[in-house]
Amino acid sequence: MRLKDKVAIVTGAGAGIGRAIALLFSEEGATVVVAEILEDRGFETVSLIKEKGNRALFIKTDLRDLNDIQRAVSETVKAFGRIDILVNNAGILQYLPFVQVTEEDWDRIIDINLKGTFFFAQAVAKEMIRAQ
């Protein structure tokens, strides 16, 4: 139980690597917040965690929206009192030939993979500093 009594947010925890991280963290004793844009996947991950008797919360989060990011941080602190760990796992790939990528495609990739990751880390860091 290496993460006993820790609170972790895992972005993109609705499937794949993010879900595996969320499940492992919960098995190690962490309370896990599933920050995921797809509700069905987010609730499924939470259900898998709770089936094993562990604590979890789903918060629908769009990493392109800074208000969503702040809301996820605020709701986590409101529910559990603090944040100890952030795993910025969410990201997208777009399989298009180089010459076919549009500005809209590019902006979506950058907004999720870079902007969202940066501002989620910043929001959590501010909360961690405030909690010291």
N, CA and C atoms as a LAMMPS dump frame, in Angstrom:
ITEM: TIMESTEP
0
ITEM: NUMBER OF ATOMS
396
ITEM: BOX BOUNDS ff ff ff
-5.0000000000000000e+02 5.0000000000000000e+02
-5.0000000000000000e+02 5.0000000000000000e+02
-5.0000000000000000e+02 5.0000000000000000e+02
ITEM: ATOMS id mol type element x y z
1 1 1 N 0.824 -1.182 0
2 1 2 C 0 0 0
3 1 3 C 0.872 1.251 0
4 2 1 N 1.65 1.39 -1.045
5 2 2 C 2.596 2.507 -1.138
6 2 3 C 1.93 3.866 -1.263
7 3 1 N 0.654 3.887 -1.676
8 3 2 C -0.035 5.164 -1.87
9 3 3 C -1.187 5.347 -0.886
10 4 1 N -1.141 4.646 0.226
11 4 2 C -2.193 4.726 1.237
12 4 3 C -2.415 6.182 1.643
13 5 1 N -3.675 6.582 1.646
14 5 2 C -4.103 7.922 2.057
15 5 3 C -3.665 9.035 1.107
16 6 1 N -3.229 8.707 -0.093
17 6 2 C -2.885 9.718 -1.094
18 6 3 C -4.085 9.942 -2.007
19 7 1 N -4.176 11.145 -2.554
20 7 2 C -5.226 11.491 -3.512
21 7 3 C -4.554 11.762 -4.852
22 8 1 N -4.966 11.01 -5.864
23 8 2 C -4.354 11.123 -7.188
24 8 3 C -5.398 11.467 -8.238
25 9 1 N -5.058 12.416 -9.102
26 9 2 C -5.857 12.691 -10.299
27 9 3 C -5.133 12.04 -11.468
28 10 1 N -5.886 11.281 -12.268
29 10 2 C -5.327 10.673 -13.479
30 10 3 C -6.164 11.151 -14.656
31 11 1 N -5.555 11.92 -15.559
32 11 2 C -6.276 12.376 -16.746
33 11 3 C -6.288 11.249 -17.778
34 12 1 N -7.357 11.204 -18.54
35 12 2 C -7.464 10.171 -19.563
36 12 3 C -7.53 8.774 -18.97
37 13 1 N -8.163 8.642 -17.805
38 13 2 C -8.198 7.357 -17.095
39 13 3 C -9.365 6.481 -17.522
40 14 1 N -10.016 6.837 -18.604
41 14 2 C -11.157 6.058 -19.07
42 14 3 C -10.799 4.798 -19.821
43 15 1 N -9.554 4.657 -20.233
44 15 2 C -9.154 3.482 -21.004
45 15 3 C -7.63 3.419 -21.065
46 16 1 N -7.134 2.317 -21.575
47 16 2 C -5.716 2.171 -21.872
48 16 3 C -4.793 2.383 -20.691
49 17 1 N -3.7 3.096 -20.953
50 17 2 C -2.675 3.332 -19.94
51 17 3 C -3.25 4.107 -18.758
52 18 1 N -4.076 5.108 -19.017
53 18 2 C -4.667 5.892 -17.936
54 18 3 C -5.494 5.036 -17.003
55 19 1 N -6.306 4.143 -17.56
56 19 2 C -7.104 3.242 -16.718
57 19 3 C -6.19 2.316 -15.928
58 20 1 N -5.168 1.788 -16.569
59 20 2 C -4.236 0.886 -15.87
60 20 3 C -3.563 1.611 -14.705
61 21 1 N -3.182 2.858 -14.904
62 21 2 C -2.565 3.646 -13.83
63 21 3 C -3.577 3.854 -12.697
64 22 1 N -4.79 4.245 -13.043
65 22 2 C -5.824 4.475 -12.025
66 22 3 C -6.08 3.214 -11.207
67 23 1 N -6.183 2.078 -11.871
68 23 2 C -6.433 0.813 -11.166
69 23 3 C -5.257 0.443 -10.265
70 24 1 N -4.044 0.598 -10.766
71 24 2 C -2.865 0.277 -9.962
72 24 3 C -2.752 1.21 -8.761
73 25 1 N -2.962 2.503 -8.976
74 25 2 C -2.902 3.453 -7.864
75 25 3 C -3.927 3.092 -6.794
76 26 1 N -5.138 2.721 -7.216
77 26 2 C -6.167 2.356 -6.24
78 26 3 C -5.769 1.093 -5.488
79 27 1 N -5.183 0.128 -6.173
80 27 2 C -4.715 -1.094 -5.509
81 27 3 C -3.618 -0.792 -4.497
82 28 1 N -2.88 0.284 -4.74
83 28 2 C -1.808 0.698 -3.821
84 28 3 C -2.309 1.642 -2.728
85 29 1 N -3.636 1.831 -2.666
86 29 2 C -4.22 2.58 -1.563
87 29 3 C -4.646 4.002 -1.85
88 30 1 N -4.415 4.501 -3.048
89 30 2 C -4.777 5.883 -3.368
90 30 3 C -6.272 6.026 -3.627
91 31 1 N -6.787 7.193 -3.284
92 31 2 C -8.091 7.617 -3.756
93 31 3 C -7.835 8.205 -5.136
94 32 1 N -8.592 7.762 -6.135
95 32 2 C -8.318 8.156 -7.515
96 32 3 C -9.45 9 -8.08
97 33 1 N -9.07 10.139 -8.642
98 33 2 C -10.006 10.976 -9.387
99 33 3 C -9.753 10.722 -10.862
100 34 1 N -10.785 10.267 -11.54
101 34 2 C -10.72 9.959 -12.963
102 34 3 C -11.157 11.204 -13.724
103 35 1 N -10.204 11.916 -14.299
104 35 2 C -10.482 13.121 -15.09
105 35 3 C -10.496 12.699 -16.55
106 36 1 N -11.684 12.602 -17.104
107 36 2 C -11.891 11.977 -18.418
108 36 3 C -12.995 12.725 -19.144
109 37 1 N -12.867 12.888 -20.447
110 37 2 C -13.899 13.585 -21.217
111 37 3 C -15.081 12.673 -21.568
112 38 1 N -14.832 11.395 -21.697
113 38 2 C -15.889 10.448 -22.078
114 38 3 C -16.546 9.865 -20.832
115 39 1 N -17.789 10.242 -20.592
116 39 2 C -18.475 9.869 -19.362
117 39 3 C -18.579 8.366 -19.167
118 40 1 N -18.983 7.629 -20.193
119 40 2 C -19.156 6.185 -20.023
120 40 3 C -17.85 5.513 -19.612
121 41 1 N -16.76 5.907 -20.215
122 41 2 C -15.457 5.332 -19.868
123 41 3 C -15.019 5.755 -18.464
124 42 1 N -15.243 7.012 -18.128
125 42 2 C -14.873 7.498 -16.806
126 42 3 C -15.628 6.766 -15.708
127 43 1 N -16.937 6.633 -15.871
128 43 2 C -17.742 5.928 -14.874
129 43 3 C -17.358 4.448 -14.8
130 44 1 N -16.987 3.865 -15.94
131 44 2 C -16.571 2.461 -15.941
132 44 3 C -15.301 2.268 -15.117
133 45 1 N -14.334 3.162 -15.275
134 45 2 C -13.102 3.062 -14.486
135 45 3 C -13.409 3.203 -13.001
136 46 1 N -14.242 4.163 -12.649
137 46 2 C -14.62 4.352 -11.25
138 46 3 C -15.302 3.097 -10.718
139 47 1 N -16.172 2.512 -11.505
140 47 2 C -16.867 1.292 -11.093
141 47 3 C -15.878 0.154 -10.832
142 48 1 N -14.891 0.008 -11.7
143 48 2 C -13.879 -1.039 -11.517
144 48 3 C -13.095 -0.825 -10.218
145 49 1 N -12.814 0.419 -9.902
146 49 2 C -12.084 0.739 -8.669
147 49 3 C -12.953 0.452 -7.45
148 50 1 N -14.198 0.887 -7.497
149 50 2 C -15.097 0.714 -6.356
150 50 3 C -15.456 -0.744 -6.12
151 51 1 N -15.485 -1.547 -7.195
152 51 2 C -15.764 -2.981 -7.049
153 51 3 C -14.75 -3.659 -6.134
154 52 1 N -13.567 -3.096 -6.074
155 52 2 C -12.51 -3.655 -5.223
156 52 3 C -12.469 -2.987 -3.848
157 53 1 N -13.481 -2.158 -3.57
158 53 2 C -13.583 -1.536 -2.264
159 53 3 C -12.746 -0.281 -2.087
160 54 1 N -12.282 0.286 -3.193
161 54 2 C -11.443 1.482 -3.117
162 54 3 C -12.242 2.727 -3.499
163 55 1 N -11.696 3.887 -3.135
164 55 2 C -12.39 5.153 -3.366
165 55 3 C -11.991 5.764 -4.704
166 56 1 N -13.008 6.282 -5.413
167 56 2 C -12.76 6.929 -6.704
168 56 3 C -13.892 7.89 -7.01
169 57 1 N -13.581 8.857 -7.852
170 57 2 C -14.541 9.866 -8.275
171 57 3 C -14.286 10.178 -9.74
172 58 1 N -15.358 10.239 -10.52
173 58 2 C -15.26 10.665 -11.911
174 58 3 C -15.589 12.146 -12.014
175 59 1 N -14.745 12.893 -12.717
176 59 2 C -15.027 14.294 -13.029
177 59 3 C -14.841 14.469 -14.533
178 60 1 N -15.938 14.766 -15.224
179 60 2 C -15.847 14.997 -16.669
180 60 3 C -14.962 16.215 -16.903
181 61 1 N -13.889 16.023 -17.681
182 61 2 C -12.908 17.082 -17.874
183 61 3 C -12.453 17.136 -19.323
184 62 1 N -12.599 18.3 -19.917
185 62 2 C -12.095 18.558 -21.264
186 62 3 C -10.809 19.368 -21.106
187 63 1 N -9.686 18.792 -21.455
188 63 2 C -8.4 19.46 -21.271
189 63 3 C -8.223 20.695 -22.141
190 64 1 N -9.108 20.9 -23.092
191 64 2 C -9.049 22.109 -23.912
192 64 3 C -9.691 23.305 -23.208
193 65 1 N -10.351 23.039 -22.096
194 65 2 C -11.113 24.066 -21.395
195 65 3 C -10.479 24.341 -20.03
196 66 1 N -9.866 25.516 -19.875
197 66 2 C -9.197 25.843 -18.626
198 66 3 C -10.17 25.895 -17.448
199 67 1 N -11.422 26.248 -17.69
200 67 2 C -12.415 26.225 -16.622
201 67 3 C -12.692 24.797 -16.163
202 68 1 N -12.731 23.848 -17.086
203 68 2 C -12.908 22.44 -16.733
204 68 3 C -11.74 21.946 -15.879
205 69 1 N -10.542 22.342 -16.249
206 69 2 C -9.359 21.943 -15.493
207 69 3 C -9.455 22.477 -14.065
208 70 1 N -9.767 23.75 -13.924
209 70 2 C -9.871 24.344 -12.587
210 70 3 C -10.991 23.703 -11.784
211 71 1 N -12.102 23.403 -12.455
212 71 2 C -13.221 22.755 -11.776
213 71 3 C -12.813 21.371 -11.278
214 72 1 N -12.066 20.625 -12.077
215 72 2 C -11.613 19.289 -11.659
216 72 3 C -10.728 19.38 -10.421
217 73 1 N -9.844 20.356 -10.399
218 73 2 C -8.964 20.556 -9.24
219 73 3 C -9.799 20.951 -8.024
220 74 1 N -10.691 21.903 -8.193
221 74 2 C -11.527 22.372 -7.081
222 74 3 C -12.418 21.26 -6.535
223 75 1 N -13.042 20.487 -7.417
224 75 2 C -13.915 19.401 -6.975
225 75 3 C -13.123 18.309 -6.251
226 76 1 N -11.902 18.071 -6.696
227 76 2 C -11.059 17.08 -6.019
228 76 3 C -10.754 17.533 -4.593
229 77 1 N -10.354 18.783 -4.455
230 77 2 C -10.035 19.321 -3.119
231 77 3 C -11.29 19.345 -2.245
232 78 1 N -12.411 19.719 -2.827
233 78 2 C -13.662 19.744 -2.058
234 78 3 C -14.026 18.341 -1.567
235 79 1 N -13.852 17.347 -2.42
236 79 2 C -14.233 15.978 -2.068
237 79 3 C -13.254 15.304 -1.117
238 80 1 N -11.946 15.568 -1.298
239 80 2 C -10.94 14.791 -0.571
240 80 3 C -9.946 15.621 0.237
241 81 1 N -10.052 16.944 0.154
242 81 2 C -9.23 17.8 0.989
243 81 3 C -7.869 18.175 0.452
244 82 1 N -7.403 17.488 -0.549
245 82 2 C -6.063 17.779 -1.077
246 82 3 C -5.826 17.003 -2.372
247 83 1 N -4.68 17.285 -2.988
248 83 2 C -4.19 16.516 -4.145
249 83 3 C -2.726 16.211 -3.864
250 84 1 N -2.377 14.94 -3.953
251 84 2 C -0.988 14.527 -3.733
252 84 3 C -0.265 14.176 -5.03
253 85 1 N -1.027 13.717 -6.019
254 85 2 C -0.426 13.187 -7.248
255 85 3 C -1.264 13.627 -8.444
256 86 1 N -0.587 14.023 -9.512
257 86 2 C -1.244 14.249 -10.805
258 86 3 C -0.517 13.413 -11.84
259 87 1 N -1.284 12.599 -12.56
260 87 2 C -0.741 11.88 -13.71
261 87 3 C -1.404 12.478 -14.941
262 88 1 N -0.64 13.254 -15.687
263 88 2 C -1.121 13.902 -16.91
264 88 3 C -0.991 12.901 -18.052
265 89 1 N -1.914 11.972 -18.107
266 89 2 C -1.846 10.882 -19.079
267 89 3 C -2.602 11.181 -20.372
268 90 1 N -3.656 11.976 -20.308
269 90 2 C -4.518 12.182 -21.47
270 90 3 C -3.727 12.757 -22.649
271 91 1 N -4.075 12.292 -23.8
272 91 2 C -3.459 12.8 -25.02
273 91 3 C -4.137 12.178 -26.225
274 92 1 N -3.941 12.792 -27.37
275 92 2 C -4.553 12.27 -28.594
276 92 3 C -3.499 12.135 -29.679
277 93 1 N -3.816 11.278 -30.615
278 93 2 C -3.028 11.114 -31.832
279 93 3 C -3.965 11.331 -33.011
280 94 1 N -3.43 11.862 -34.052
281 94 2 C -4.218 12.039 -35.266
282 94 3 C -3.42 11.414 -36.397
283 95 1 N -3.94 10.336 -36.938
284 95 2 C -3.231 9.632 -38.004
285 95 3 C -3.648 10.188 -39.359
286 96 1 N -2.955 11.231 -39.759
287 96 2 C -3.194 11.855 -41.05
288 96 3 C -1.856 12.069 -41.742
289 97 1 N -1.851 11.977 -43.053
290 97 2 C -0.625 12.359 -43.755
291 97 3 C -0.277 13.812 -43.439
292 98 1 N 0.985 14.083 -43.314
293 98 2 C 1.505 15.394 -42.963
294 98 3 C 0.832 16.52 -43.749
295 99 1 N 0.691 16.344 -45.037
296 99 2 C 0.153 17.415 -45.891
297 99 3 C -1.365 17.571 -45.761
298 100 1 N -2.021 16.689 -45.021
299 100 2 C -3.473 16.784 -44.85
300 100 3 C -3.896 17.353 -43.492
301 101 1 N -2.949 17.595 -42.608
302 101 2 C -3.291 18.13 -41.291
303 101 3 C -3.772 19.572 -41.444
304 102 1 N -4.955 19.845 -40.9
305 102 2 C -5.519 21.194 -40.976
306 102 3 C -5.14 21.985 -39.719
307 103 1 N -5.392 23.269 -39.764
308 103 2 C -5.156 24.098 -38.586
309 103 3 C -6.03 23.625 -37.421
310 104 1 N -7.259 23.237 -37.715
311 104 2 C -8.162 22.725 -36.673
312 104 3 C -7.597 21.455 -36.039
313 105 1 N -7.074 20.536 -36.866
314 105 2 C -6.439 19.318 -36.35
315 105 3 C -5.269 19.681 -35.438
316 106 1 N -4.415 20.556 -35.924
317 106 2 C -3.226 20.976 -35.18
318 106 3 C -3.608 21.607 -33.834
319 107 1 N -4.574 22.529 -33.854
320 107 2 C -4.99 23.202 -32.624
321 107 3 C -5.544 22.214 -31.611
322 108 1 N -6.319 21.239 -32.053
323 108 2 C -6.885 20.236 -31.14
324 108 3 C -5.768 19.422 -30.483
325 109 1 N -4.804 18.991 -31.26
326 109 2 C -3.68 18.21 -30.728
327 109 3 C -2.888 19.04 -29.712
328 110 1 N -2.548 20.259 -30.079
329 110 2 C -1.764 21.119 -29.194
330 110 3 C -2.553 21.469 -27.935
331 111 1 N -3.844 21.769 -28.084
332 111 2 C -4.658 22.138 -26.932
333 111 3 C -4.766 21.006 -25.914
334 112 1 N -4.885 19.787 -26.376
335 112 2 C -5.011 18.659 -25.454
336 112 3 C -3.639 18.202 -24.956
337 113 1 N -2.719 17.967 -25.866
338 113 2 C -1.445 17.355 -25.489
339 113 3 C -0.466 18.303 -24.813
340 114 1 N -0.533 19.574 -25.116
341 114 2 C 0.409 20.534 -24.527
342 114 3 C -0.282 21.524 -23.593
343 115 1 N -1.193 22.279 -24.125
344 115 2 C -1.838 23.32 -23.329
345 115 3 C -2.554 22.73 -22.114
346 116 1 N -3.37 21.714 -22.33
347 116 2 C -4.107 21.099 -21.231
348 116 3 C -3.198 20.482 -20.193
349 117 1 N -2.159 19.813 -20.652
350 117 2 C -1.197 19.199 -19.737
351 117 3 C -0.507 20.26 -18.892
352 118 1 N -0.064 21.328 -19.52
353 118 2 C 0.612 22.404 -18.805
354 118 3 C -0.301 23.039 -17.764
355 119 1 N -1.505 23.431 -18.185
356 119 2 C -2.381 24.152 -17.271
357 119 3 C -2.979 23.26 -16.186
358 120 1 N -3.106 21.959 -16.443
359 120 2 C -3.541 21.059 -15.374
360 120 3 C -2.438 20.968 -14.321
361 121 1 N -1.2 20.806 -14.755
362 121 2 C -0.073 20.758 -13.814
363 121 3 C 0.024 22.06 -13.029
364 122 1 N -0.168 23.181 -13.693
365 122 2 C -0.105 24.473 -13.018
366 122 3 C -1.196 24.596 -11.955
367 123 1 N -2.417 24.202 -12.297
368 123 2 C -3.534 24.302 -11.351
369 123 3 C -3.303 23.413 -10.131
370 124 1 N -2.792 22.21 -10.35
371 124 2 C -2.503 21.309 -9.235
372 124 3 C -1.349 21.844 -8.408
373 125 1 N -0.31 22.365 -9.056
374 125 2 C 0.828 22.925 -8.327
375 125 3 C 0.39 24.081 -7.432
376 126 1 N -0.475 24.944 -7.937
377 126 2 C -0.986 26.061 -7.127
378 126 3 C -1.702 25.541 -5.884
379 127 1 N -2.488 24.498 -6.056
380 127 2 C -3.207 23.905 -4.93
381 127 3 C -2.238 23.272 -3.937
382 128 1 N -1.223 22.583 -4.441
383 128 2 C -0.229 21.966 -3.554
384 128 3 C 0.538 23.017 -2.762
385 129 1 N 0.883 24.106 -3.399
386 129 2 C 1.594 25.199 -2.715
387 129 3 C 0.693 25.825 -1.65
388 130 1 N -0.57 26.063 -2.02
389 130 2 C -1.522 26.657 -1.088
390 130 3 C -1.718 25.762 0.146
391 131 1 N -1.686 24.456 -0.059
392 131 2 C -1.947 23.505 1.026
393 131 3 C -0.764 23.317 1.972
394 132 1 N 0.398 23.831 1.634
395 132 2 C 1.583 23.635 2.489
396 132 3 C 1.459 24.385 3.793
